[in-house]
Amino acid sequence: GAFGFYVDSDISGTCFDRPGLIQLIKAINEGNVNTVLVKDLSRLGRNNGETLTFLDFLREKDIRLIALGDNYDSFRDDDDTIGIRTWVNEHYARDISKKVRYNLKKKMQNGQFLGRPPFGYLKSGQQKNKLVVDERYKDIIGEIFDLYISGWGYRALAEYVQSMDIPTPSQDKGYAGAAQASRWNEQHIRRIIKSRVYCGDTVQGVSEKVSFKSKKTRRLDSERWIVV
């Protein structure tokens, strides 16, 4: 018989809006699937409630589920322990998430700058996650602050920097898939003026994920930020 692969690479198993899984559900609803084969139950997901709901969905559709690593076949085995197995998978994801957050926090507290460097900075080639000044833009950033202090507004500064044919921050960084602004605007200048990174401080931990199961984030009170 025919078979298809449904793969989600580099997407957390705690999320149930994964493209591969959505395609699988669509194929099931269209009546094109009679058996789902996975390496183990954690491949379906590491969110206990969502996984159990998905297993109920498979039962309703009379779809056979085989999990090789768990030695499980829904047409053969009793489901009494399924809830325990899916809970263990979620517990594992929660534990990993906690360890990752702890390690990231330690790096931030040590002054390592995680993520993309702001305009005018580069990551050091010698020291991991250390910001170094990008000499190409050192003078213009100093000039932006001097002119702002002397009374220039954001719009006038944006027009001035644009007139010097300096690439916008997004043009300069050129991150794959990221939108690129074609002209300097007031927001670009505001971000530079308002950012403590230009005073030599790394400010991180400004927000946190609501839950290890969710992509949503919430902004933290400033006293909880990590400033080095």
C-alpha positions in Angstrom: 0.0 0.0 0.0 0.9 3.7 -0.3 2.6 5.5 2.6 3.6 9.1 3.4 6.1 10.8 5.7 4.9 13.6 8.0 8.0 15.3 9.5 8.5 18.3 11.8 12.2 19.2 12.1 13.4 21.5 14.9 9.9 22.2 16.2 9.1 21.6 19.8 7.0 18.5 20.5 5.1 20.6 23.1 3.5 22.5 20.2 0.5 20.9 18.4 0.3 23.4 15.5 3.3 21.7 13.8 2.9 21.8 9.9 3.6 18.0 9.5 1.1 17.1 12.2 -1.5 19.4 10.6 -1.0 17.7 7.3 -1.4 14.3 8.9 -4.7 15.3 10.5 -5.9 16.7 7.1 -5.0 13.4 5.5 -6.9 11.5 8.2 -10.0 13.7 7.9 -9.9 13.1 4.1 -10.0 9.3 4.7 -6.5 8.7 3.3 -5.0 7.1 6.4 -5.6 3.8 8.2 -2.4 3.4 10.2 -0.1 5.9 11.9 3.5 4.6 12.6 5.8 6.6 15.0 9.2 5.9 16.5 7.6 6.3 20.0 4.8 8.3 21.6 7.0 11.3 22.3 7.2 11.8 18.5 3.5 12.6 18.5 4.0 15.2 21.1 5.3 16.1 24.6 2.1 17.9 25.7 0.2 15.4 27.8 -3.3 16.8 27.3 -2.9 17.5 23.6 -1.4 14.0 23.0 -4.2 12.2 24.8 -6.7 14.3 22.8 -5.0 13.3 19.6 -5.1 9.6 20.6 -8.8 10.0 21.2 -9.1 11.5 17.7 -7.3 8.4 16.2 -9.6 6.1 18.1 -12.7 7.9 16.8 -11.5 7.6 13.3 -10.6 4.0 13.8 -7.0 4.7 12.9 -4.4 2.1 14.1 -1.4 3.7 16.0 1.9 1.8 16.2 4.7 3.2 18.4 7.8 1.1 17.8 9.9 2.2 20.8 7.1 1.9 23.2 6.1 -1.5 21.8 2.5 -0.2 21.5 -0.2 -1.1 19.0 -3.6 0.4 19.6 -5.3 -2.5 17.9 -3.7 -5.0 20.2 -2.8 -3.3 23.5 -4.7 -2.1 26.5 -4.7 1.7 26.9 -4.5 1.8 30.7 -0.9 3.0 30.8 -1.0 5.4 27.9 -1.8 8.4 30.1 1.3 7.5 32.3 3.5 7.3 29.2 2.4 10.6 27.8 2.7 12.3 31.2 6.3 11.0 31.4 7.0 12.6 28.0 5.6 15.9 29.1 7.6 15.7 32.4 10.8 15.1 30.4 10.1 18.2 28.2 9.4 20.3 31.3 12.7 19.2 32.9 14.7 19.9 29.7 13.1 23.3 29.4 14.0 24.2 33.0 17.7 23.2 32.5 17.9 25.2 29.3 16.4 28.3 30.9 18.9 27.9 33.9 21.9 27.7 31.5 20.7 30.7 29.5 20.2 32.7 32.6 23.7 31.9 33.8 25.2 33.0 30.5 23.3 36.3 30.7 24.5 36.9 34.3 28.1 36.3 33.1 27.6 39.1 30.5 27.2 37.0 27.5 25.0 38.6 24.9 22.7 35.9 23.4 20.8 36.5 20.2 21.5 38.9 17.4 23.9 41.8 18.0 22.3 45.3 17.8 23.3 47.7 15.0 26.9 48.9 15.5 28.0 45.8 17.2 29.4 42.4 16.2 30.0 39.1 18.0 33.6 38.7 19.0 35.6 36.1 17.1 37.7 35.5 20.2 35.3 35.5 23.2 32.0 33.6 22.9 28.9 35.8 22.9 30.9 39.0 23.7 29.8 42.1 21.8 32.5 44.2 20.1 32.1 47.6 18.4 31.7 47.5 14.6 34.2 50.1 13.6 32.3 50.8 10.4 29.5 52.5 12.4 31.3 53.7 15.5 31.5 57.3 14.3 27.9 57.6 13.1 26.5 56.2 16.3 28.5 58.7 18.3 27.2 61.5 16.0 23.6 60.4 16.5 23.9 60.8 20.2 25.7 64.1 20.0 23.1 65.6 17.6 20.2 64.3 19.7 21.7 65.9 22.8 22.0 69.2 20.8 18.3 69.1 20.0 17.8 67.1 16.8 14.7 65.0 16.6 14.3 61.4 15.5 13.0 62.3 12.1 15.8 64.7 11.3 18.4 62.2 12.5 16.8 59.4 10.3 17.0 61.7 7.3 20.6 62.7 8.1 21.8 59.1 8.4 19.9 58.1 5.3 21.7 60.9 3.4 25.0 59.3 4.3 24.1 56.1 2.4 24.5 54.0 5.6 22.5 50.7 5.4 19.5 50.3 7.7 20.1 47.9 10.6 18.1 45.2 8.9 19.9 45.7 5.6 23.3 45.6 7.4 22.5 42.4 9.3 20.8 40.7 6.3 19.2 37.9 8.4 17.6 35.2 6.2 13.9 35.5 6.0 13.8 38.8 8.0 12.1 41.8 6.5 14.4 44.6 5.5 13.7 48.3 5.8 14.8 50.3 2.7 15.2 53.6 4.6 16.1 54.8 8.0 13.1 55.9 10.0 12.3 57.4 13.4 12.0 54.0 15.0 15.5 53.0 14.1 16.9 56.2 15.7 14.7 55.7 18.8 15.9 52.2 19.3 19.5 53.4 19.3 18.9 56.4 21.6 16.8 54.3 24.1 19.1 51.3 24.3 21.5 50.9 27.2 23.7 48.6 25.1 25.3 51.8 23.7 26.3 52.7 27.2 28.1 49.3 27.6 25.3 47.4 29.4 23.9 44.1 28.2 20.2 44.1 29.1 18.6 40.7 28.7 15.8 38.6 30.2 13.3 41.3 29.4 10.6 38.7 28.6 9.9 35.1 29.3 7.8 32.3 27.9 4.4 31.9 29.6 4.9 28.2 29.7 7.3 25.6 28.2 4.2 24.4 26.3 3.5 27.8 24.7 5.2 30.1 22.2 3.6 33.2 23.9 5.9 35.5 26.0 5.2 38.1 28.7 7.3 41.2 29.4 8.9 41.1 32.9 9.2 44.0 35.4 12.4 45.9 34.9 13.8 44.8 38.3 13.9 41.2 37.0 15.9 42.1 33.9 19.5 40.8 33.8 21.8 43.8 33.4 25.5 43.4 33.2 
